[in-house]
């Protein structure tokens, strides 16, 4: 039996807590600001309640803290106009990969990633993107991810 399960609306607060663990690890100047959690929670609960939606989170329950999560992987499926190599135009994006520091190196993130990748495959994703921290590159590479040239640009509204 797999340790991994799909997160539901009842997991939303723990999902946000682990997302914050990930944010804190990135040394961002705004990392300590958690005021956004309260505003984000209702939307997250709604998305987690959609079993056939374009968003999924896979989690492992914490082995020593009942009611807490040990690991989280979340992703979304997006539609882009098709092209050669991906005629259906379905792209996956992985984000919010986090494991509680005290239970790292137990394979939880890998197990969650494998479930998310299967979820993407079942939905016909042609490619899957993610942004990797230096410490996570070996995990992603072992799953088949490769570095790509990144011409990304961003506009913050």
ChimeraX attribute file (.defattr): number of C-alpha atoms within 10 A of each C-alpha:
attribute: neighborCount
match mode: 1-to-1
recipient: residues
	/A:1	3
	/A:2	8
	/A:3	12
	/A:4	19
	/A:5	15
	/A:6	18
	/A:7	24
	/A:8	20
	/A:9	17
	/A:10	12
	/A:11	20
	/A:12	22
	/A:13	19
	/A:14	19
	/A:15	30
	/A:16	20
	/A:17	19
	/A:18	23
	/A:19	22
	/A:20	19
	/A:21	18
	/A:22	19
	/A:23	17
	/A:24	15
	/A:25	12
	/A:26	11
	/A:27	10
	/A:28	9
	/A:29	8
	/A:30	9
	/A:31	14
	/A:32	11
	/A:33	10
	/A:34	11
	/A:35	8
	/A:36	9
	/A:37	15
	/A:38	11
	/A:39	9
	/A:40	13
	/A:41	16
	/A:42	14
	/A:43	13
	/A:44	19
	/A:45	18
	/A:46	12
	/A:47	19
	/A:48	22
	/A:49	17
	/A:50	13
	/A:51	12
	/A:52	10
	/A:53	11
	/A:54	15
	/A:55	19
	/A:56	23
	/A:57	27
	/A:58	24
	/A:59	30
	/A:60	22
	/A:61	20
	/A:62	17
	/A:63	12
	/A:64	10
	/A:65	9
	/A:66	8
	/A:67	12
	/A:68	18
	/A:69	22
	/A:70	24
	/A:71	29
	/A:72	32
	/A:73	29
	/A:74	22
	/A:75	24
	/A:76	18
	/A:77	21
	/A:78	13
	/A:79	12
	/A:80	12
	/A:81	10
	/A:82	13
	/A:83	10
	/A:84	7
	/A:85	9
	/A:86	15
	/A:87	11
	/A:88	15
	/A:89	17
	/A:90	19
	/A:91	21
	/A:92	24
	/A:93	17
	/A:94	21
	/A:95	17
	/A:96	21
	/A:97	25
	/A:98	25
	/A:99	25
	/A:100	17
	/A:101	10
	/A:102	7
	/A:103	14
	/A:104	13
	/A:105	10
	/A:106	9
	/A:107	13
	/A:108	24
	/A:109	24
	/A:110	18
	/A:111	21
	/A:112	26
	/A:113	25
	/A:114	16
	/A:115	20
	/A:116	23
	/A:117	18
	/A:118	13
	/A:119	20
	/A:120	24
	/A:121	14
	/A:122	9
	/A:123	15
	/A:124	16
	/A:125	21
	/A:126	17
	/A:127	16
	/A:128	17
	/A:129	15
	/A:130	15
	/A:131	13
	/A:132	17
	/A:133	11
	/A:134	7
	/A:135	8
	/A:136	12
	/A:137	15
	/A:138	13
	/A:139	15
	/A:140	18
	/A:141	12
	/A:142	10
	/A:143	13
	/A:144	8
	/A:145	16
	/A:146	10
	/A:147	12
	/A:148	7
	/A:149	5
	/A:150	6
	/A:151	5
	/A:152	5
	/A:153	5
	/A:154	5
	/A:155	4
	/A:156	3
	/A:157	3
